């Protein structure tokens, strides 16, 4: 009798990959380790995925789809933000993989359905077009993502978790309310470039040319390194640059 296909195998493989990545990064994500953690064989994993990058891409796309399905039923921005944080807590390993190197290809040129959904909710409230609110949506996402990682890696539970979630939701509300009063005024740095597009697959564009030929890191002044301390022959501390 031919062996029947395991309908849950691919899900186990992706779950195994997310756990391995969370423990040791990409170095821990070997095809053999994925197979062992998923309870299958290495050739079976290769039958479904070409290599580690193929597994990571499949995991990103699956997590994005699941996150989008979770949020699309929310009617308000606040409800969507709350659902976002709950999803991150319930899918901690896959969530961390989802945003690892998110601004690099191929992740950059893949669809970001949740980002676009949240931006649509924001546009309903503020008016205008979604692309006009990309910078604001990026700041709101940064608030949510930072809170999610603090909750996940900090192992926050009980009253502390509850307060952190609602502190984030309150901050989102304050930022949106202030943005509504500011009428799109940019308070720091350059305006959002028209050719800097996020989350729209082939339309997405991020390059150094968007910053006038300068690297993005050049926009942030670096601190002067602190002087190193060393011990002299006489046992006293001296400074060296």
C-alpha positions as CSV (number, residue, x, y, z in Angstrom):
1,X,0.0,0.0,0.0
2,X,1.4,3.5,-0.9
3,X,2.2,5.7,2.1
4,X,-0.5,8.4,2.6
5,X,0.6,12.0,2.6
6,X,0.8,13.7,5.9
7,X,-1.5,16.8,5.7
8,X,0.1,18.4,8.7
9,X,3.8,17.9,7.7
10,X,4.4,21.3,6.1
11,X,3.0,23.0,9.1
12,X,5.2,21.0,11.4
13,X,8.2,21.8,9.2
14,X,7.5,25.6,9.4
15,X,6.9,25.5,13.1
16,X,10.1,23.6,13.6
17,X,11.9,26.2,11.5
18,X,10.5,29.1,13.5
19,X,11.6,27.5,16.8
20,X,15.1,26.7,15.6
21,X,15.5,30.3,14.2
22,X,14.4,31.7,17.6
23,X,16.9,29.7,19.5
24,X,20.0,30.2,17.3
25,X,19.2,32.3,14.2
26,X,19.9,31.2,10.7
27,X,22.9,29.1,11.7
28,X,20.7,26.8,13.7
29,X,18.3,26.4,10.8
30,X,19.8,23.5,8.9
31,X,17.7,21.1,6.8
32,X,18.7,18.2,9.0
33,X,17.8,20.1,12.2
34,X,14.4,21.1,10.7
35,X,13.7,17.5,9.8
36,X,14.6,16.2,13.2
37,X,12.6,18.8,15.0
38,X,9.6,18.2,12.7
39,X,9.8,14.5,13.2
40,X,10.5,13.6,9.6
41,X,13.5,13.0,7.3
42,X,15.9,15.3,5.6
43,X,15.0,14.1,2.1
44,X,11.3,14.7,2.9
45,X,12.1,18.3,3.8
46,X,14.0,18.7,0.5
47,X,11.0,17.4,-1.4
48,X,9.1,20.4,-0.2
49,X,11.7,23.2,0.1
50,X,14.8,23.9,-1.9
51,X,16.9,25.2,1.0
52,X,16.8,27.2,4.2
53,X,15.9,30.5,2.4
54,X,13.0,28.7,0.8
55,X,11.7,27.6,4.2
56,X,12.1,31.1,5.7
57,X,10.2,32.6,2.8
58,X,7.4,30.1,3.2
59,X,7.3,30.8,6.9
60,X,7.1,34.6,6.3
61,X,4.3,34.3,3.8
62,X,2.3,31.9,6.0
63,X,2.7,34.1,9.1
64,X,1.7,37.2,7.1
65,X,-1.4,35.5,5.8
66,X,-2.4,34.3,9.3
67,X,-1.8,37.7,10.8
68,X,-3.8,39.4,8.1
69,X,-6.7,36.9,8.7
70,X,-6.6,37.7,12.4
71,X,-6.8,41.5,11.8
72,X,-9.1,41.9,8.9
73,X,-12.2,41.4,11.0
74,X,-11.4,44.4,13.1
75,X,-13.4,47.5,12.3
76,X,-11.2,50.1,14.0
77,X,-7.5,50.9,14.2
78,X,-7.5,50.4,18.0
79,X,-9.1,46.9,17.6
80,X,-6.6,46.0,14.9
81,X,-3.7,47.1,17.1
82,X,-5.0,45.0,20.0
83,X,-5.4,41.9,17.8
84,X,-1.9,42.5,16.4
85,X,-0.3,42.3,19.9
86,X,-2.3,39.2,20.8
87,X,-1.2,37.5,17.6
88,X,2.4,38.2,18.3
89,X,2.1,36.8,21.8
90,X,0.4,33.6,20.6
91,X,2.8,33.1,17.7
92,X,6.0,34.4,19.2
93,X,8.5,32.3,17.2
94,X,6.9,32.8,13.8
95,X,6.4,36.5,14.6
96,X,10.1,37.1,15.3
97,X,11.1,35.4,12.0
98,X,8.6,37.5,10.1
99,X,10.4,40.7,10.8
100,X,14.0,39.5,10.7
101,X,15.7,41.6,8.0
102,X,12.3,42.8,6.8
103,X,13.8,45.7,4.8
104,X,15.9,43.5,2.6
105,X,15.0,41.5,-0.5
106,X,13.1,39.2,-0.9
107,X,11.0,40.2,2.2
108,X,11.0,43.9,1.0
109,X,9.4,42.9,-2.3
110,X,6.8,40.5,-0.8
111,X,3.3,41.7,0.0
112,X,2.7,43.3,3.5
113,X,-1.0,42.8,3.8
114,X,-1.2,43.6,7.5
115,X,0.8,46.9,7.1
116,X,-1.5,47.9,4.3
117,X,-4.7,46.9,6.2
118,X,-3.6,49.0,9.2
119,X,-2.8,51.9,6.9
120,X,-6.2,51.6,5.3
121,X,-7.8,51.8,8.8
122,X,-5.7,54.9,9.5
123,X,-6.7,56.5,6.2
124,X,-10.4,56.0,7.0
125,X,-9.8,58.1,10.2
126,X,-7.6,60.8,8.8
127,X,-8.7,61.0,5.2
128,X,-6.4,61.3,2.2
129,X,-4.7,58.4,0.5
130,X,-2.9,55.4,2.1
131,X,0.5,56.4,0.7
132,X,0.2,59.8,2.4
133,X,0.2,58.0,5.8
134,X,3.1,55.6,5.2
135,X,5.4,57.5,7.5
136,X,2.8,57.7,10.3
137,X,1.9,54.0,9.8
138,X,5.6,53.2,10.2
139,X,5.7,55.0,13.5
140,X,2.6,53.2,14.8
141,X,4.0,49.9,13.6
142,X,7.3,50.6,15.4
143,X,5.3,51.2,18.7
144,X,3.4,47.9,18.3
145,X,6.4,45.9,17.2
146,X,8.6,47.2,20.0
147,X,5.9,46.4,22.5
148,X,5.4,43.0,21.1
149,X,9.1,42.1,21.4
150,X,9.3,43.5,24.9
151,X,6.3,41.3,25.9
152,X,7.8,38.3,24.1
153,X,11.5,38.5,25.2
154,X,10.7,40.0,28.5
155,X,8.3,37.1,29.4
156,X,5.8,39.7,30.7
157,X,2.7,38.1,32.2
158,X,-0.3,39.0,34.4
159,X,-0.9,42.6,35.2
160,X,2.3,43.8,33.7
161,X,1.4,42.3,30.3
162,X,-2.1,43.9,30.5
163,X,-0.6,47.3,31.3
164,X,2.0,47.1,28.6
165,X,-0.6,46.2,26.0
166,X,-2.9,49.1,27.0
167,X,0.0,51.5,27.3
168,X,0.8,50.8,23.7
169,X,-2.8,51.2,22.6
170,X,-2.9,54.6,24.4
171,X,0.3,55.7,22.7
172,X,-1.1,54.8,19.3
173,X,-4.2,56.8,20.1
174,X,-2.2,59.9,21.2
175,X,0.0,59.7,18.1
176,X,-3.0,59.5,15.7
177,X,-4.8,62.3,17.5
178,X,-1.7,64.5,17.3
179,X,-1.3,63.6,13.6
180,X,-4.9,64.7,12.9
181,X,-4.2,68.1,14.5
182,X,-0.9,68.5,12.7
183,X,-2.6,67.9,9.3
184,X,0.4,65.9,7.9
185,X,3.1,68.4,8.9
186,X,6.5,66.7,9.2
187,X,8.2,67.7,12.4
188,X,11.7,66.2,11.9
189,X,13.8,65.2,8.9
190,X,12.9,65.2,5.2
191,X,9.4,64.6,3.9
192,X,8.6,61.0,2.8
193,X,10.0,60.5,-0.7
194,X,7.4,59.7,-3.3
195,X,9.5,56.9,-4.6
196,X,10.0,55.2,-1.2
197,X,7.2,52.6,-1.3
198,X,6.8,49.8,1.3
199,X,4.7,46.6,1.3
200,X,3.5,46.7,-2.3
201,X,5.4,43.8,-3.8
202,X,7.1,44.9,-7.1
203,X,6.2,48.5,-6.4
204,X,8.3,48.5,-3.2
205,X,11.4,50.6,-3.4
206,X,14.1,51.3,-0.8
207,X,17.6,52.4,-1.9
208,X,20.3,54.8,-1.0
209,X,19.3,57.1,-3.9
210,X,16.1,57.8,-1.9
211,X,18.3,59.7,0.5
212,X,20.1,61.9,-2.0
213,X,22.9,59.3,-2.6
214,X,23.7,59.1,1.1
215,X,23.5,55.9,3.1
216,X,20.7,55.7,5.6
217,X,23.1,55.3,8.4
218,X,24.6,58.8,7.6
219,X,21.3,60.4,8.6
220,X,22.0,59.5,12.3
221,X,24.9,61.2,14.0
222,X,27.2,58.7,15.7
223,X,28.5,59.3,19.2
224,X,32.2,59.7,19.8
225,X,33.5,56.4,21.3
226,X,34.3,56.6,24.9
227,X,38.0,56.6,25.9
228,X,39.3,53.2,27.0
229,X,40.7,52.7,30.4
230,X,44.0,50.9,30.9
231,X,46.2,50.1,33.9
232,X,49.7,51.5,34.0
233,X,52.8,49.8,35.3
234,X,52.2,51.4,38.7
235,X,48.6,50.1,39.0
236,X,46.9,53.5,38.3
237,X,44.1,53.9,35.7
238,X,44.8,56.1,32.7
239,X,42.6,57.0,29.7
240,X,43.5,56.3,26.0
241,X,41.8,57.4,22.9
